[in-house]
Amino acid sequence: MWMYLGLLAALFLGLHNLCKKHAVQGNEAFPVLLGTLLAGFLFIIPFYIGSIFYPEATKEIGFYIEEIPLSTHGFIFIKSMIMAASWILAYQALKHLPLTIVTPIRSAGPFFTLIGAMIIYKEMPNSYQWIGFFLIILSVILYSRIGKTEGIIFKSNKWIFAIIGATFLGASSGLYDKFLVQNLLLNPQTLQFWFCFYTILILLMILSITWFPYAHKRREFKYRWSIPAVGILLQTADYFYFKALQDPEALIMLLSAIKRSQLIIAVVIGGWIFKEKNKRKKLVPLAGILIGVFLILYS
């Protein structure tokens, strides 16, 4: 069941990436990110209110947000700091790079997760999984060669380093998620609510220095329907992802790879919507990544 939940998470993540690309065009990344998080927070806050005033009803529908000790809040705050840094880097890179370059680099996340899963959780891949992971990495390298034809030189482009850093931090957060869900026994909605709350606080502190004091920056901000859509789609994807992690048999290295199937939506549909270059050439490494994901599922 956890694999199917992972595929549902991938579906909503793919739609989330399309909306995110639309939301950041012509906008500063930080206020867009804050707007998406606020929308996602407003989406789940009724469950928090219901958990206070109607606990039995929210428990019955499976969306009860539990009371947690102060130490657990500290662990969630650490996740918020990791993901805030990852999102800031990713949003800035997405603003300056084609979606069909950004998304495949992000697909290298399962490789980082594989290493961490082997070291921390003693998850051992079999031969099919090894082949699948290396297919993903080789496909990302091929994307870098295609990127050069679009004037994107990977060695000297700072936004490439930004998206690589975001990918590494995202993979670290994925490994940390397994600890939060399986070791601390946090249910998905409790983790989502407090994670979103603390991340909003972090972004408000950043924006109070970099954006709110400057009137011209505020005037340049363009509200788009895709901003709240990003937050709602992300909350939905995270819910299915955390539900999958609740299964004691779930392997974080495989779940991370399954989520990469979002590439079908991001590269094929996104490339068509945003009229990005070299779409046909990018289908070759895309196929390599999908074959890698298939081998992991098959194994």
C-alpha positions, 0 to 999 in steps of 0.5 A: 500500500505504501508504494501506491501512496507514494505514487499519489504523492508523486501525482500531486507533486508533479502538479505542484511543480507546474503551478510553482513555475507559473507562480515564480515567473516575474516574482521574487521567490521569498514572498511567493514561497510565503504565500504558498505556505500560508495557503497550505496552512489555511487549508489544514488549520480547520483540522487543528481547530476541529481537534481542539473543539471536536476531537472525536469527530476529527479522530473519526475522519482520521485528521486529528492533530495530536498534542505533542511535547516540547522536545518533539516541537524542537525536532519539527523545527529542525525539519522546518529549517532544513526545508526552508533552506531547500525551498529558498534555493529551489525557488531562486533556481526555478526562477532563473532556469528552465523547468525541464532542467531543474526538475531532472536535477532534483531527480538526483535526490533518491541517490542522496537518500540511498546513501543516507538510508544505507548508512543510517537505516541499514537499507540495502539495495539489490542489483536492480535497485543499484542499476536503477539509481545509477540510471537516474544519475547518468540521466541527470548528467545527460541533462547537463549536456542538453542544458549547455545548448540552452546557454546553461553552463553547469560549472559556472551557473550559480543557480545550478549549484543552488538547485543541487544544494536544494536537492541535497537538503531535500534528501536530508529532510526525507531521511529525517521524515522517517525518523519523525514518523516512525521513531517519534510516531507523529501522524501526518496531519500533526507533522504537517501542521507544525512543520508549516507553522514553523516554516512560516515563522522562519520565512517571516523573519527573512522577509522582514529584512529582505522584502517587507521594508521595501515598498517598490518590492511589494508593488512589484509582487504579482498575485497569481492563482497558482500561488495558493494552488502550490500550497494546497497541492503540496499539503496533499502530496505531503499527506500521502507521503507521510501516510506511506512512511507510517508503514513499518515496511516502507523503505525511504530510499524506494519511496524517494525514487517512486516520487520521481515519477512526477517527472512525467508531468513536470517535463512533458506537460511543463515543457509544452505549457512553458514552451521550453527548448529541446523537449524531444532531446530531454525525453531521452534522459527522462526515459532513463530516469523512468526506467530507473524508477521502474527497476526500483519498483520491479525489484 
